[in-house]
Amino acid sequence: MDHRRHGLDRASLPTGVAARWSLGGWVALLGLLLLLSSMSGAGSPTFSEFEVKAAWLFNFARFVDWPTNTFTNQATPLVVGVVGVGSKDPFGRELEKAFTDRTIRDRPVILKRGPLESELTGCHLLYVAPSERRRFRELFEKLRGAPVLTVGESDEFLEHGGIINFVRKDNAVRFDIDVRSAQRAGLKLDANLLKVALTVRGRYE
């Protein structure tokens, strides 16, 4: 995959759009993200792989409904945790650009790199790096039943209970979704997000 520059203005990165849109706006946003995810090669422009992934992470949170008792009140922040990236973080500063000083559904966002084990269930979205694959069983045991949207990018991530898994297909950043894991976590994923997933496992019952 060509991780370097493509030719769209950086200001058009989807994380910069307004947080509250009409249904048509949401669908257009997902379509734009999908288009950006597919761009690579000479003459097609601007975003690296991890810029696209950071944008997806931000927007995944917009397309999820957490249980009503997850947040104490409207001022309660939405916590995004990142585990396993270490000192050679491939995201660089892209996660800060995606989440800092932004809101999701009018909530402030807190980004935690390397949350403590005791803090995992306090995250609302948790990105788990491939380096943690040996700990998947342990991590998902700690997260059992907690309303945490888990996102990874490992072949076995969904099998261990992950909800969204990044994959690369035809030089594009795509993702698979396991609805059964989302339901076990008490999360409701928007139907429009399911439509743009590469594959969807299971269905809501």
The 8 nearest C-alpha neighbors of each residue, nearest first, counted from 0:
[[1, 170, 2, 39, 171, 48, 40, 167],
 [0, 2, 39, 3, 40, 47, 170, 48],
 [3, 1, 47, 48, 0, 4, 46, 39],
 [4, 2, 47, 1, 46, 5, 45, 48],
 [3, 5, 45, 44, 46, 47, 6, 2],
 [44, 45, 4, 6, 43, 46, 7, 42],
 [44, 7, 5, 45, 43, 8, 4, 42],
 [8, 6, 45, 44, 5, 9, 11, 46],
 [7, 9, 10, 11, 6, 45, 12, 44],
 [10, 8, 11, 12, 7, 45, 46, 6],
 [11, 9, 8, 12, 15, 13, 7, 14],
 [10, 12, 9, 8, 13, 15, 7, 16],
 [11, 13, 10, 9, 14, 15, 54, 8],
 [14, 12, 15, 16, 11, 54, 32, 28],
 [15, 13, 16, 12, 54, 97, 57, 58],
 [16, 14, 13, 12, 17, 11, 10, 97],
 [17, 15, 14, 13, 18, 12, 11, 28],
 [16, 18, 19, 15, 20, 14, 13, 102],
 [17, 19, 103, 104, 16, 20, 102, 105],
 [20, 18, 17, 104, 21, 105, 25, 103],
 [21, 19, 24, 25, 22, 18, 17, 23],
 [20, 22, 24, 23, 25, 19, 26, 27],
 [21, 23, 25, 24, 26, 20, 27, 191],
 [24, 22, 26, 21, 25, 27, 20, 28],
 [25, 23, 27, 21, 20, 22, 26, 28],
 [26, 24, 28, 22, 27, 23, 20, 29],
 [25, 27, 23, 29, 28, 24, 30, 22],
 [26, 28, 30, 24, 25, 29, 31, 23],
 [29, 27, 25, 31, 30, 26, 24, 32],
 [30, 28, 32, 26, 31, 27, 33, 25],
 [29, 31, 27, 33, 28, 32, 34, 26],
 [32, 30, 34, 28, 33, 29, 27, 35],
 [33, 31, 35, 29, 34, 30, 36, 28],
 [32, 34, 36, 30, 31, 35, 29, 37],
 [35, 33, 31, 37, 32, 36, 30, 38],
 [36, 34, 32, 38, 37, 33, 31, 51],
 [35, 37, 172, 33, 171, 34, 38, 32],
 [38, 36, 171, 34, 35, 33, 39, 172],
 [39, 37, 35, 36, 43, 34, 171, 44],
 [40, 38, 1, 43, 37, 170, 0, 41],
 [39, 41, 43, 1, 42, 38, 44, 5],
 [42, 40, 43, 39, 44, 5, 1, 4],
 [41, 43, 44, 40, 5, 6, 39, 4],
 [44, 42, 5, 41, 6, 40, 39, 38],
 [5, 6, 45, 43, 4, 7, 42, 46],
 [5, 44, 46, 4, 6, 7, 3, 47],
 [45, 47, 4, 5, 50, 3, 51, 44],
 [46, 48, 2, 3, 50, 49, 51, 4],
 [47, 49, 2, 51, 50, 52, 46, 172],
 [50, 48, 52, 51, 90, 47, 53, 89],
 [49, 51, 53, 47, 52, 48, 93, 46],
 [50, 52, 54, 49, 48, 53, 36, 55],
 [53, 51, 49, 55, 54, 50, 56, 48],
 [54, 52, 56, 50, 55, 51, 94, 49],
 [53, 55, 51, 57, 52, 56, 14, 50],
 [56, 54, 52, 58, 57, 53, 59, 51],
 [57, 55, 53, 59, 58, 54, 52, 60],
 [58, 56, 54, 55, 59, 60, 53, 97],
 [57, 59, 61, 55, 60, 56, 54, 62],
 [60, 58, 56, 62, 61, 57, 55, 63],
 [59, 61, 58, 62, 63, 57, 56, 124],
 [62, 60, 58, 59, 63, 103, 104, 57],
 [61, 63, 189, 59, 60, 188, 58, 192],
 [64, 62, 188, 60, 187, 61, 189, 65],
 [63, 65, 187, 186, 188, 66, 62, 189],
 [64, 66, 186, 67, 63, 69, 146, 187],
 [67, 65, 69, 68, 185, 64, 186, 146],
 [66, 68, 69, 65, 70, 64, 71, 72],
 [67, 69, 66, 70, 71, 65, 72, 146],
 [70, 68, 66, 67, 65, 71, 146, 123],
 [71, 69, 72, 68, 75, 67, 73, 76],
 [70, 72, 75, 69, 68, 73, 74, 67],
 [71, 73, 74, 75, 70, 68, 69, 76],
 [74, 72, 75, 106, 71, 70, 105, 76],
 [73, 75, 72, 76, 106, 107, 71, 105],
 [74, 76, 73, 72, 70, 71, 77, 106],
 [77, 75, 107, 108, 106, 78, 74, 109],
 [76, 78, 108, 123, 109, 107, 106, 79],
 [79, 77, 109, 122, 123, 108, 110, 76],
 [80, 78, 124, 110, 122, 125, 123, 111],
 [79, 81, 125, 111, 112, 122, 110, 126],
 [82, 80, 112, 126, 113, 125, 127, 111],
 [83, 81, 113, 127, 84, 128, 126, 112],
 [82, 84, 128, 85, 131, 130, 127, 113],
 [83, 85, 88, 128, 82, 87, 86, 89],
 [86, 84, 87, 83, 88, 82, 113, 130],
 [85, 87, 88, 84, 89, 83, 91, 113],
 [88, 86, 85, 89, 84, 91, 90, 83],
 [87, 89, 84, 90, 86, 91, 85, 83],
 [90, 88, 91, 87, 49, 84, 92, 93],
 [91, 89, 49, 88, 93, 92, 94, 50],
 [90, 92, 89, 93, 88, 94, 87, 49],
 [91, 93, 95, 94, 90, 96, 97, 88],
 [94, 92, 96, 95, 90, 91, 50, 97],
 [95, 93, 97, 96, 53, 92, 98, 90],
 [94, 96, 99, 98, 92, 97, 93, 110],
 [97, 95, 93, 94, 98, 99, 92, 53],
 [96, 98, 94, 95, 93, 14, 53, 54],
 [99, 97, 95, 101, 96, 94, 100, 108],
 [98, 100, 95, 101, 96, 97, 108, 110],
 [101, 99, 98, 102, 108, 107, 96, 97],
 [102, 100, 99, 98, 108, 107, 103, 97],
 [101, 103, 107, 106, 105, 108, 104, 100],
 [102, 104, 106, 105, 18, 61, 107, 101],
 [103, 105, 106, 18, 102, 19, 61, 107],
 [104, 106, 103, 102, 107, 73, 18, 74],
 [105, 107, 102, 103, 104, 76, 74, 77],
 [108, 106, 102, 76, 77, 101, 105, 103],
 [107, 109, 77, 76, 102, 78, 106, 101],
 [108, 110, 78, 79, 77, 76, 111, 107],
 [109, 111, 79, 80, 78, 108, 112, 98],
 [112, 110, 80, 114, 79, 81, 113, 109],
 [111, 113, 81, 114, 80, 82, 110, 84],
 [112, 114, 82, 81, 111, 115, 80, 83],
 [115, 113, 112, 111, 118, 80, 119, 116],
 [114, 116, 118, 117, 113, 119, 82, 112],
 [115, 117, 118, 119, 114, 141, 120, 138],
 [116, 118, 115, 119, 120, 114, 121, 141],
 [119, 117, 115, 121, 116, 120, 114, 122],
 [120, 118, 121, 122, 116, 117, 114, 115],
 [119, 121, 122, 118, 142, 145, 147, 117],
 [120, 122, 118, 119, 123, 78, 147, 117],
 [123, 121, 78, 120, 119, 124, 79, 80],
 [124, 122, 147, 78, 148, 79, 77, 121],
 [123, 125, 148, 79, 147, 122, 149, 80],
 [124, 126, 80, 149, 81, 79, 148, 150],
 [127, 125, 150, 81, 151, 149, 80, 82],
 [128, 126, 151, 82, 150, 81, 83, 125],
 [127, 129, 83, 130, 131, 84, 151, 82],
 [130, 128, 131, 153, 132, 152, 127, 151],
 [131, 129, 128, 132, 83, 84, 133, 127],
 [132, 130, 129, 134, 133, 83, 128, 135],
 [133, 131, 135, 134, 129, 130, 153, 156],
 [134, 132, 131, 135, 136, 130, 137, 129],
 [135, 133, 137, 131, 132, 136, 138, 139],
 [136, 134, 138, 132, 137, 133, 139, 131],
 [135, 137, 139, 134, 138, 140, 159, 133],
 [138, 136, 140, 134, 135, 139, 141, 133],
 [139, 137, 135, 141, 140, 136, 134, 142],
 [140, 138, 142, 141, 136, 137, 143, 135],
 [139, 141, 137, 143, 138, 142, 136, 135],
 [142, 140, 138, 139, 143, 137, 120, 119],
 [143, 141, 139, 145, 140, 120, 144, 138],
 [142, 144, 140, 145, 141, 139, 184, 183],
 [143, 145, 184, 142, 183, 146, 185, 147],
 [144, 146, 142, 184, 143, 147, 120, 185],
 [147, 145, 184, 185, 186, 144, 123, 65],
 [146, 148, 123, 124, 145, 149, 122, 184],
 [149, 147, 124, 123, 125, 162, 150, 146],
 [148, 150, 125, 162, 161, 124, 147, 126],
 [151, 149, 126, 163, 164, 125, 127, 162],
 [152, 150, 164, 127, 126, 128, 153, 165],
 [151, 153, 165, 164, 129, 166, 128, 156],
 [152, 154, 156, 129, 155, 151, 164, 132],
 [153, 155, 156, 152, 157, 164, 158, 166],
 [154, 156, 158, 153, 157, 159, 132, 152],
 [157, 155, 153, 161, 159, 158, 154, 151],
 [158, 156, 161, 160, 159, 155, 162, 177],
 [157, 159, 155, 156, 160, 161, 154, 177],
 [160, 158, 157, 156, 161, 136, 135, 155],
 [159, 161, 157, 158, 180, 162, 139, 156],
 [162, 160, 157, 156, 149, 159, 163, 150],
 [161, 163, 177, 149, 180, 176, 181, 150],
 [164, 162, 176, 150, 175, 161, 149, 151],
 [163, 165, 151, 152, 175, 174, 150, 166],
 [166, 164, 174, 152, 173, 151, 175, 163],
 [167, 165, 173, 174, 172, 152, 164, 168],
 [168, 166, 172, 171, 173, 170, 169, 165],
 [167, 169, 171, 170, 166, 173, 172, 37],
 [168, 170, 171, 167, 37, 172, 0, 173],
 [171, 169, 0, 168, 167, 37, 39, 172],
 [170, 172, 37, 168, 36, 167, 169, 173],
 [173, 171, 167, 36, 166, 37, 168, 165],
 [174, 172, 166, 165, 167, 171, 197, 168],
 [173, 175, 165, 166, 164, 196, 197, 163],
 [174, 176, 198, 164, 197, 196, 163, 199],
 [177, 175, 163, 199, 162, 178, 200, 198],
 [176, 178, 200, 162, 179, 180, 199, 201],
 [177, 179, 181, 201, 180, 202, 200, 176],
 [180, 178, 182, 181, 177, 201, 183, 202],
 [181, 179, 183, 182, 178, 162, 177, 160],
 [182, 180, 178, 184, 186, 179, 183, 162],
 [181, 183, 185, 179, 184, 180, 186, 178],
 [182, 184, 180, 185, 181, 179, 144, 186],
 [185, 183, 146, 144, 181, 182, 186, 145],
 [184, 186, 182, 183, 146, 66, 181, 187],
 [187, 185, 181, 65, 182, 184, 64, 146],
 [186, 188, 64, 63, 189, 182, 65, 181],
 [189, 187, 63, 62, 190, 186, 64, 192],
 [188, 190, 62, 191, 192, 63, 187, 193],
 [191, 189, 193, 192, 194, 188, 62, 187],
 [192, 190, 194, 193, 189, 26, 195, 29],
 [193, 191, 194, 190, 189, 195, 196, 62],
 [192, 194, 190, 196, 191, 195, 189, 199],
 [195, 193, 191, 192, 196, 190, 197, 199],
 [194, 196, 193, 192, 197, 191, 29, 33],
 [197, 195, 193, 198, 174, 175, 194, 192],
 [196, 198, 175, 174, 173, 195, 199, 176],
 [197, 199, 175, 196, 176, 200, 174, 193],
 [200, 198, 176, 177, 175, 201, 196, 193],
 [201, 199, 177, 178, 176, 198, 202, 179],
 [200, 202, 178, 179, 177, 199, 203, 176],
 [201, 203, 178, 204, 179, 200, 199, 177],
 [204, 202, 178, 182, 179, 201, 187, 181],
 [203, 202, 182, 179, 201, 178, 183, 187]]
